[in-house]
Amino acid sequence: MRRKLSAFLLIGICMLTACGNKYLGTRLEFTLEASEPSNEYKENTIYITDDTRNVTLHASLDMDCGSIAIQVIHAEDGAVVWENSYEQSGDFDIVLEHLTADQEYLVCIQTTDTIKVHMVLTSPDNLVMDKETPDKPEKWGNAS
């Protein structure tokens, strides 16, 4: 009986420790709100630290109207690694392949005629690198 209780407590402690550690993995959150339909641009940087050739970002998108274009681009040369656009809320995966170690990649979102957009990207890998003032890629033009 004592062994079962000890095993149960050990499992419980391990589960609580795992759930309580909020520094595992990556969570990027994009929130855009306006009083009327508008076009907005935001980006964040992820950093590939090792020889991981493939990374999956799990996305949860909540939007009211309009559309959102998402791109992942190589920060150094501007090459597009992944891109897609969406016109409704939903969950999906962003699968990034053939990544280079020790490189930065930009996750860019451009909304068109939206009022409210909330998107969360998560990954079990630690990929976040803070970037305070992002520069807008030239090819996307001016968002207003």
C-alpha positions in Angstrom: 0.0 0.0 0.0 2.8 2.4 0.9 4.5 1.7 -2.5 1.3 2.5 -4.4 0.9 5.7 -2.5 4.5 6.7 -3.0 4.3 5.9 -6.7 1.0 7.9 -7.0 2.6 10.9 -5.2 5.7 10.8 -7.4 3.6 10.7 -10.6 1.5 13.6 -9.3 4.6 15.7 -8.4 6.1 15.1 -11.9 2.9 16.1 -13.6 2.6 19.3 -11.6 6.2 20.1 -12.2 5.8 19.6 -15.9 2.6 21.7 -16.1 4.0 24.4 -13.9 7.1 25.0 -16.0 6.0 27.7 -18.4 9.5 28.1 -19.9 9.3 25.0 -22.0 8.6 25.5 -25.7 7.5 28.5 -27.6 4.4 30.6 -27.5 4.0 33.5 -29.9 0.8 35.6 -29.7 -0.4 38.2 -32.2 -3.4 40.4 -31.3 -4.7 43.1 -33.6 -7.7 45.2 -32.9 -9.2 48.2 -34.7 -12.5 50.2 -34.5 -13.1 49.7 -38.2 -11.8 47.3 -40.9 -8.1 48.0 -41.4 -4.8 46.6 -42.6 -2.2 45.8 -40.0 1.3 44.2 -40.0 3.2 42.5 -37.2 6.1 40.1 -36.9 8.2 38.2 -34.4 11.5 36.3 -34.7 12.2 32.7 -34.1 15.7 31.3 -33.9 16.8 27.8 -34.9 19.6 26.9 -32.6 20.5 23.4 -33.7 20.4 21.0 -36.6 16.6 20.7 -36.4 15.7 20.5 -40.1 11.9 20.6 -39.5 9.8 22.6 -37.0 6.0 22.5 -36.6 4.2 25.5 -35.2 0.7 24.8 -34.1 -1.6 27.8 -34.9 -4.9 28.8 -33.4 -6.5 31.7 -35.3 -9.5 33.7 -34.3 -10.6 36.4 -36.6 -13.9 38.3 -37.3 -13.7 39.3 -41.0 -11.3 40.1 -43.8 -8.2 38.0 -44.4 -4.8 37.3 -42.9 -1.6 36.4 -44.8 1.1 34.6 -42.9 4.7 34.2 -44.0 7.8 32.7 -42.4 10.9 34.2 -44.1 14.6 33.8 -43.6 15.8 36.9 -41.8 19.1 37.1 -43.6 18.2 36.7 -47.3 14.4 37.2 -47.2 13.6 33.8 -48.8 10.1 32.7 -48.1 10.1 29.4 -46.1 6.3 29.1 -45.7 3.3 31.1 -46.6 -0.5 30.9 -46.7 -3.6 33.1 -46.2 -6.8 32.6 -44.3 -10.3 34.1 -44.4 -11.8 32.3 -41.3 -10.9 31.2 -37.8 -9.4 27.8 -37.3 -6.5 25.6 -36.1 -3.7 24.5 -38.4 0.0 23.6 -38.4 2.8 25.6 -40.0 5.4 23.0 -41.0 8.8 24.5 -41.6 11.3 22.3 -43.5 14.9 22.6 -44.5 15.8 25.1 -41.8 19.4 26.1 -41.2 21.0 26.0 -37.7 21.9 29.2 -35.9 19.6 31.3 -38.1 16.7 33.7 -37.5 13.4 33.5 -39.2 10.6 36.1 -39.2 7.0 35.1 -38.6 5.1 37.9 -40.4 1.3 38.5 -40.4 -0.5 41.0 -42.7 -4.2 41.6 -42.1 -6.6 43.0 -44.7 -9.9 44.6 -43.8 -10.0 43.0 -40.3 -11.3 44.5 -37.1 -10.1 41.8 -34.6 -7.5 39.1 -35.1 -6.0 36.9 -32.4 -3.5 34.2 -33.3 -1.4 32.0 -31.0 1.5 29.9 -32.3 3.0 27.2 -30.1 5.8 24.7 -30.4 7.5 22.2 -28.0 10.8 23.6 -29.2 12.3 26.8 -27.6 12.4 29.1 -30.7 11.7 32.6 -29.4 14.0 35.5 -29.8 12.6 38.9 -28.8 12.7 41.7 -31.4 11.4 45.0 -30.1 11.0 47.1 -33.3 10.4 45.0 -36.4 11.3 46.4 -39.8 8.6 45.9 -42.4 9.7 43.9 -45.4 9.6 46.1 -48.5 7.6 43.7 -50.7 4.5 43.9 -48.4 4.2 47.7 -48.9 2.6 50.1 -46.4 -0.1 48.8 -44.2 -2.7 51.4 -43.1 
